[in-house]
Amino acid sequence: MTRFSISTLIPLLFISGVSGKLIQAAAGDDVKFPLTEECMKGRGTLKRRLQDDSLQSVGDLDGSWKPAPGYINRFFQSSDSVILTSADISDEGYYEFDCNNQREESAQLQVFIPSDVFVHEGEDAILPCRSITAGQWVKSVRWRRDGEVVLELDVRSGKTTYGNGFDESRVSIPSDWDQRANLSLIIKRAEARDGGVYYCDLDKVEKHRSAVRLHVSTPPTPPSSTSQPTTTERPSECSDWSWRTFSITVFPFVIVGLLVWLCWFLRNRKFKVCTPGFGGGSSEQEEEINLKSVTISNGDGSLQRHRGGGGGSEEGRESDCDQQHMLKSNGNPDFINDEPKKKKNSTLKV
């Protein structure tokens, strides 16, 4: 019959009394403690058991959960759990619910400061986990995320279990883990949804637990058709600006050119008007002869236009005489009244 000393039984009783669900969290994260139906209403308490086996009150249930002194602004109730915000290493320990005089299963909280691993989407991610395995009997190796199993190896049976969304084609650990003490988790072709905090647990004589936070970033998107409108707008804007500048620069030269042409045109026209006529007379004489070429014929009201010859020619003088006779024969008073004056003037000249 095996005998146990009191010093041996006390640790066994303590361990059996506080064993419960394991809750793992990274420092700074919020921790959720699920509530049973018994702890949803009525009266109760949530206490933390310290290493010296003393109890510290965390929250009190009196119809609803309220924080105890020391947890003000850190303890809240949600629809199905109570939440401890911004977990720290000092929050580690066993948490026990006692609701309506009924004690619930305790939960062990472990808080980690995880290391960081950064990869791009599509790359392989290696989450480090190392612990001495030589000379120690290892029962199991387990990787978890958000409380759910990602990969679990039962050393005795050699069976590997995979979690939802993970399989043997995506996650694995080195095959020689027991010789190299390397139990790192390898995630092939990491995706954005794989990001989060992963926990490595070794169940052996000296337990080992560690945490790694995986960051999966999306690689830069190469230029595509969606970016083409942006690249084509810039040259267009520059082109419009060039045309506007060109127009503003050329416009004054066009105006100056038009003014120069207008001056040249007016000057040339004036020169032609002032130039002596071909028949030897001046342009004023030509205009006088042209005016005289318009007469009233036969007193019937119709106009006749007679063109004289060049100034001073015989034809011109004959045409003038014919016009005078026509005016005299038609009884033009101006001509009749003017005739004595011409005669008088001719008498004086003699």
C-alpha positions in Angstrom: 0.0 0.0 0.0 1.3 3.4 -1.0 1.6 6.1 1.6 1.4 9.8 1.1 2.8 12.3 3.5 0.9 15.4 4.4 3.4 17.5 2.6 2.6 15.5 -0.6 -1.2 15.5 -0.3 -1.5 19.3 0.2 0.0 20.2 -3.2 -2.2 17.5 -4.8 -5.3 18.8 -3.2 -4.4 22.4 -4.2 -3.8 21.5 -7.8 -7.0 19.4 -8.1 -9.0 22.2 -6.6 -7.9 24.9 -9.0 -7.6 23.0 -12.2 -9.9 24.3 -14.9 -10.1 25.9 -18.4 -7.0 27.5 -19.7 -7.3 31.1 -20.9 -4.3 32.6 -22.7 -4.0 36.3 -23.6 -1.4 38.7 -24.9 -0.4 41.6 -22.7 -2.7 44.6 -23.4 -5.5 42.5 -24.8 -9.0 42.1 -23.3 -9.9 38.8 -21.6 -13.4 37.3 -21.7 -14.7 35.0 -18.9 -17.8 33.2 -20.2 -20.9 33.2 -17.9 -23.1 30.2 -17.2 -26.8 30.6 -16.8 -26.4 30.5 -13.1 -24.1 33.6 -13.2 -26.3 35.7 -15.5 -28.6 36.9 -12.7 -29.0 36.7 -9.0 -26.1 37.1 -6.6 -22.5 36.0 -6.9 -18.8 36.9 -7.0 -15.7 36.5 -9.2 -12.5 36.0 -7.3 -8.9 35.5 -8.2 -6.8 33.0 -6.3 -3.3 34.2 -5.7 -0.2 32.0 -5.3 -0.4 32.2 -1.5 -3.9 30.7 -1.9 -5.6 33.9 -0.8 -8.6 35.2 -2.7 -9.0 38.7 -4.3 -12.4 40.0 -5.4 -12.7 41.0 -9.0 -16.4 41.6 -9.5 -19.7 41.2 -7.7 -23.1 40.1 -9.1 -26.2 41.8 -7.7 -28.6 41.6 -10.5 -25.8 42.7 -12.8 -22.0 42.5 -12.6 -20.1 45.4 -11.1 -16.3 45.9 -10.6 -14.8 45.4 -7.2 -12.3 47.9 -5.7 -9.0 47.7 -7.6 -10.8 46.9 -10.9 -12.8 50.1 -11.5 -12.9 50.9 -15.3 -11.3 47.5 -16.1 -14.2 45.2 -15.5 -17.4 45.1 -17.6 -20.3 42.8 -18.4 -21.3 41.9 -22.0 -24.2 39.8 -23.1 -22.7 36.4 -22.3 -19.4 37.1 -20.5 -17.5 39.5 -18.2 -14.5 41.3 -19.7 -11.2 42.2 -18.0 -9.6 44.9 -20.1 -5.9 45.5 -20.8 -4.6 42.3 -19.3 -1.1 42.4 -17.6 1.2 39.7 -16.3 0.2 40.7 -12.8 -3.4 39.4 -13.7 -2.2 35.8 -14.1 -3.9 33.3 -11.8 -7.0 31.2 -11.3 -10.4 32.8 -11.5 -13.4 31.3 -9.7 -17.1 32.1 -10.1 -19.4 31.6 -7.1 -23.0 32.3 -8.2 -26.2 31.8 -6.1 -24.2 29.7 -3.6 -23.0 27.4 -6.5 -19.3 27.2 -7.3 -18.4 27.2 -11.0 -15.4 25.7 -12.7 -12.3 27.8 -12.3 -10.3 29.2 -15.2 -6.5 29.7 -15.4 -5.4 32.9 -17.0 -1.9 33.2 -18.6 -0.7 36.5 -19.9 2.2 36.6 -22.5 4.3 39.3 -24.1 4.4 37.8 -27.6 7.2 38.1 -30.1 6.3 39.5 -33.5 6.6 37.9 -37.0 6.0 39.9 -40.1 5.3 38.4 -43.5 3.6 39.4 -46.8 0.6 37.6 -48.0 1.5 34.4 -49.9 4.8 34.0 -48.1 5.6 31.2 -45.6 5.5 32.2 -41.9 7.6 30.5 -39.2 6.4 31.1 -35.7 9.3 30.2 -33.3 8.9 27.9 -30.3 11.9 26.2 -28.6 12.1 24.2 -25.5 14.4 21.5 -24.1 13.1 18.1 -24.9 16.1 15.8 -24.4 15.7 13.7 -21.3 12.1 14.8 -20.8 9.0 12.8 -21.4 6.8 15.0 -23.7 3.2 14.1 -23.8 1.9 16.5 -26.4 2.7 19.6 -28.5 -0.1 22.1 -29.1 -0.5 25.3 -31.1 -3.6 27.4 -30.5 -5.1 30.7 -31.6 -8.0 32.5 -29.9 -8.5 29.4 -27.7 -8.9 27.1 -30.7 -6.5 24.3 -31.8 -4.4 25.0 -34.9 -2.2 21.9 -34.6 -1.9 19.3 -31.9 0.5 16.4 -31.8 -0.1 13.4 -29.5 3.4 12.1 -29.0 2.4 8.6 -27.7 0.1 7.8 -30.6 1.9 10.0 -33.2 -1.5 11.4 -34.3 -1.7 15.0 -35.5 -4.9 17.0 -35.3 -5.6 20.1 -37.3 -8.0 22.9 -36.5 -10.7 24.5 -38.7 -9.1 26.3 -41.7 -5.8 24.5 -41.3 -4.6 21.1 -42.7 -1.4 19.2 -43.2 -0.8 21.1 -46.5 -0.7 24.4 -44.7 0.7 24.0 -41.1 3.4 21.7 -39.7 6.2 21.5 -37.2 9.8 20.2 -38.0 9.9 16.4 -38.1 13.0 16.3 -36.0 11.5 18.5 -33.2 12.5 16.1 -30.5 16.2 16.1 -31.5 16.5 19.9 -32.2 14.1 21.1 -29.5 12.5 23.1 -32.3 8.7 23.1 -32.3 8.2 26.2 -34.5 4.9 26.3 -36.4 5.3 26.6 -40.2 2.4 28.2 -42.1 2.6 27.9 -45.8 1.2 30.6 -48.1 0.1 32.8 -45.3 -3.2 34.7 -45.8 -4.5 37.9 -44.2 -7.0 35.9 -42.1 -4.1 34.0 -40.5 -3.0 37.1 -38.5 -3.3 37.0 -34.7 -1.6 35.6 -31.6 -0.5 32.0 -31.5 0.3 30.1 -28.4 2.8 27.2 -28.2 2.2 24.6 -25.3 4.4 21.7 -24.4 3.0 19.2 -22.0 6.0 17.7 -20.3 7.7 17.5 -16.9 8.7 21.2 -17.2 5.8 22.8 -19.0 6.6 25.4 -21.7 4.3 28.1 -23.0 5.1 30.9 -25.3 3.2 33.3 -27.7 3.9 34.7 -31.2 1.9 37.5 -32.9 1.7 37.0 -36.7 1.3 40.1 -38.9 0.3 39.4 -42.5 0.4 42.4 -44.8 -0.9 42.7 -48.3 1.9 43.4 -50.9 1.7 46.6 -52.9 -0.8 46.4 -55.8 1.0 46.7 -59.2 -0.2 49.4 -61.6 -3.5 48.3 -63.2 -6.1 49.7 -65.6 -7.8 51.5 -62.7 -4.7 53.7 -62.3 -4.5 54.6 -66.0 -7.0 57.5 -65.9 -4.8 59.1 -63.3 -1.6 58.8 -65.4 -3.4 60.1 -68.5 -4.9 63.1 -66.9 -1.5 64.6 -66.0 -0.3 64.9 -69.6 -3.7 66.3 -70.6 -3.4 69.0 -68.0 0.1 69.8 -69.1 -1.1 69.9 -72.7 -3.9 72.2 -72.0 -1.5 74.5 -70.1 0.9 74.5 -73.0 -1.9 75.4 -75.5 -3.1 78.2 -73.2 0.5 79.5 -72.9 1.0 79.3 -76.6 -2.2 81.1 -77.3 -1.5 83.9 -74.9 2.0 84.3 -76.3 1.0 84.3 -80.0 -2.2 86.5 -79.7 -0.2 89.8 -79.3 1.8 89.0 -82.4 -1.4 88.3 -84.4 -2.9 91.7 -83.3 0.3 93.5 -84.2 0.4 91.8 -87.6 -3.2 92.8 -88.3 -2.5 96.4 -87.4 0.6 96.5 -89.7 -1.4 95.0 -92.5 -4.3 97.5 -92.0 -1.8 100.5 -92.0 -0.2 99.1 -95.2 -3.6 98.7 -96.8 -4.8 102.3 -95.9 -1.5 103.8 -97.0 -1.6 102.0 -100.4 -5.2 103.0 -101.0 -4.4 106.7 -100.2 -1.4 106.5 -102.5 -3.7 105.3 -105.4 -6.3 108.0 -104.7 -3.6 110.8 -104.8 -1.8 109.5 -107.9 -2.3 111.7 -111.2 -4.6 110.2 -113.8 -3.4 108.5 -116.9 -4.7 111.4 -119.2 -2.4 114.0 -117.7 -5.0 115.6 -115.4 -5.3 115.2 -111.6 -7.7 112.9 -109.8 -9.8 116.0 -108.9 -10.2 116.8 -112.6 -11.2 113.2 -113.2 -13.8 113.4 -110.5 -15.1 116.7 -112.0 -15.4 115.2 -115.4 -17.2 112.1 -113.9 -19.7 114.3 -112.1 -20.4 116.1 -115.4 -21.0 112.9 -117.1 -24.3 112.4 -115.2 -27.1 114.4 -117.0 -30.8 114.4 -117.5 -31.7 113.6 -121.0 -34.9 114.5 -123.0 -36.7 115.7 -119.9 -38.4 112.3 -119.4 -36.9 111.8 -116.0 -34.5 109.0 -117.1 -30.9 109.2 -116.1 -28.2 108.7 -118.6 -24.6 108.2 -117.7 -21.9 109.6 -120.2 -18.3 108.9 -119.6 -15.8 111.5 -120.7 -12.4 110.8 -122.1 -9.1 111.5 -120.6 -8.8 115.1 -119.2 -7.7 117.6 -121.9 -8.3 115.3 -125.0 -10.3 116.2 -128.1 -12.9 113.7 -127.3 -13.3 115.1 -123.8 -13.8 118.6 -125.2 -16.2 117.5 -127.8 -18.1 115.5 -125.2 -18.3 118.7 -123.0 -19.7 120.7 -125.9 -22.3 118.1 -126.6 -23.3 118.1 -123.0 -23.6 121.9 -123.0 -25.8 121.9 -126.1 -27.9 119.3 -124.6 -28.4 121.3 -121.4 -29.1 124.5 -123.4 -31.6 122.8 -125.6 -33.4 121.3 -122.5 -33.8 124.8 -121.1 -31.5 124.3 -118.1 -31.8 127.6 -116.1 -28.4 127.2 -114.5 -26.8 127.1 -117.9 -28.9 130.0 -119.3 -28.1 132.2 -116.2 -24.5 131.3 -116.4 -24.1 132.0 -120.1 -24.0 135.9 -119.8 -21.4 135.6 -117.1 -19.2 133.6 -119.4 -19.7 136.1 -122.2 -19.0 139.0 -119.9 -15.9 137.3 -118.7 -14.8 136.7 -122.2 -15.3 140.3 -123.2 -13.2 141.5 -120.3 -10.4 139.2 -121.3 -10.3 140.7 -124.8 
